[in-house]
């Protein structure tokens, strides 16, 4: 079940995604919440760092573990504007995140429902609760507008 807080935290992730776009990064934002408080946030930094690992989810999880002083993020929810990829879905399982809430689906790289269903795989030792499609139109528009601008610049 979704709450008003779920929408509020996703709006916060959307603000981070917009900051990523301003920095020339693919606009994905992520927020980790524990006890109804934001404990970590991030946006994509693959170009800025440069690092293939600098996805918003990975950076947010890393910051959350530093904040809590533990690698197990039980009791935490990750809000992210785009369906996590295989790498990020694997990290969510490993970190034992309780809940994942995401906006837009990713038909080319999503590992929650689009291409793979990593978070629902019963062979793994942890399966977070998943809520998909939260503010999906806003999340999708931010991404599609970003890529339209990049194509125009490339022409």
C-alpha positions in Angstrom: 0.0 0.0 0.0 1.2 3.5 -0.9 1.1 6.4 1.5 1.4 10.2 1.0 4.9 9.9 2.3 5.7 7.5 -0.6 4.8 10.3 -3.1 6.6 12.9 -1.1 9.8 10.8 -1.0 9.5 10.1 -4.7 9.1 13.8 -5.3 12.4 14.3 -3.4 14.0 11.7 -5.7 12.7 13.6 -8.7 14.3 16.8 -7.5 17.6 14.9 -7.3 17.1 13.5 -10.8 16.5 17.1 -12.1 19.9 18.1 -10.5 21.5 15.2 -12.3 20.2 16.4 -15.6 21.5 19.9 -14.9 24.9 18.3 -14.3 24.7 16.4 -17.6 24.0 13.1 -16.0 21.2 10.7 -16.9 18.4 12.0 -14.6 18.0 9.3 -12.0 17.6 10.2 -8.3 17.5 7.9 -5.3 16.5 8.4 -1.6 17.0 6.0 1.3 14.4 6.4 4.1 14.7 4.9 7.6 12.1 5.5 10.4 10.3 7.9 8.0 13.4 10.1 7.7 15.7 10.6 4.6 19.1 9.2 5.7 20.8 9.2 2.3 20.3 10.6 -1.2 22.1 10.6 -4.5 21.8 11.1 -8.2 23.7 9.5 -11.1 27.3 10.5 -11.2 28.7 8.2 -13.9 30.0 11.0 -16.1 31.1 13.3 -13.2 33.2 10.7 -11.4 33.6 8.9 -14.1 32.6 5.5 -12.9 30.3 2.8 -14.3 29.3 2.1 -10.6 28.1 5.6 -9.8 24.4 4.8 -10.2 22.1 6.8 -8.0 21.0 3.7 -6.1 24.5 2.5 -5.4 25.6 5.9 -4.1 22.5 6.2 -1.9 23.0 2.7 -0.5 26.7 3.5 0.3 25.7 6.7 2.0 23.0 5.0 4.0 25.4 2.3 5.3 27.8 5.1 6.4 24.9 6.9 8.2 23.6 3.8 10.0 27.1 2.2 10.5 26.0 -1.1 9.1 25.7 -2.8 5.7 22.4 -4.4 6.4 19.8 -1.8 5.5 16.8 -3.6 7.0 14.1 -1.2 8.0 15.0 1.0 5.0 13.1 1.9 1.8 14.8 3.0 -1.4 12.9 5.4 -3.6 14.3 5.7 -7.1 12.9 7.4 -10.2 13.9 4.6 -12.6 13.5 0.9 -12.3 16.8 -0.5 -11.0 19.3 -2.3 -13.3 20.8 -5.7 -12.6 23.7 -4.2 -10.7 21.5 -2.0 -8.5 18.9 -4.8 -8.0 21.7 -7.1 -6.8 22.9 -4.4 -4.4 19.4 -4.0 -3.0 19.2 -7.7 -2.3 22.7 -7.8 -0.8 21.9 -4.7 1.4 18.7 -6.3 2.7 16.6 -3.3 1.9 13.0 -3.9 3.0 11.2 -2.0 0.3 11.9 -0.6 -3.1 9.6 2.1 -4.6 10.3 3.2 -8.2 8.8 5.5 -10.8 9.4 4.7 -14.5 10.0 1.3 -15.9 13.2 0.7 -17.9 12.4 -1.6 -20.9 16.1 -1.6 -22.0 17.7 -2.3 -18.6 15.2 -2.8 -15.8 15.9 -5.8 -13.6 12.8 -5.6 -11.3 10.1 -6.3 -13.9 11.1 -5.3 -17.4 13.9 -7.6 -18.4 14.5 -9.5 -15.2 12.7 -10.0 -11.9 15.8 -10.1 -9.6 13.9 -8.8 -6.6 11.3 -11.5 -6.8 13.7 -14.4 -7.4 12.9 -17.0 -4.8 16.4 -18.5 -5.1 17.9 -15.4 -3.5 18.0 -15.0 0.3 16.2 -11.7 0.4 13.2 -10.3 -1.5 12.2 -6.7 -0.8 8.6 -5.5 -1.2 8.3 -3.6 -4.5 6.0 -0.8 -5.5 6.3 0.3 -9.1 5.0 3.2 -11.1 5.0 5.9 -8.4 4.9 9.2 -10.2 5.9 7.3 -13.3 4.7 9.9 -15.8 6.8 12.6 -14.2 9.8 10.3 -13.9 9.5 9.2 -17.5 9.0 12.7 -18.9 12.2 13.9 -17.1 14.2 11.0 -18.8 12.6 11.4 -22.2 13.1 15.2 -22.2 16.8 14.7 -21.2 17.4 12.3 -24.1 15.5 14.5 -26.6 17.8 17.4 -25.7 20.9 15.3 -26.0 19.8 14.1 -29.5 19.2 17.7 -30.5 22.7 18.7 -29.3 24.3 15.8 -31.2 22.7 16.8 -34.5 
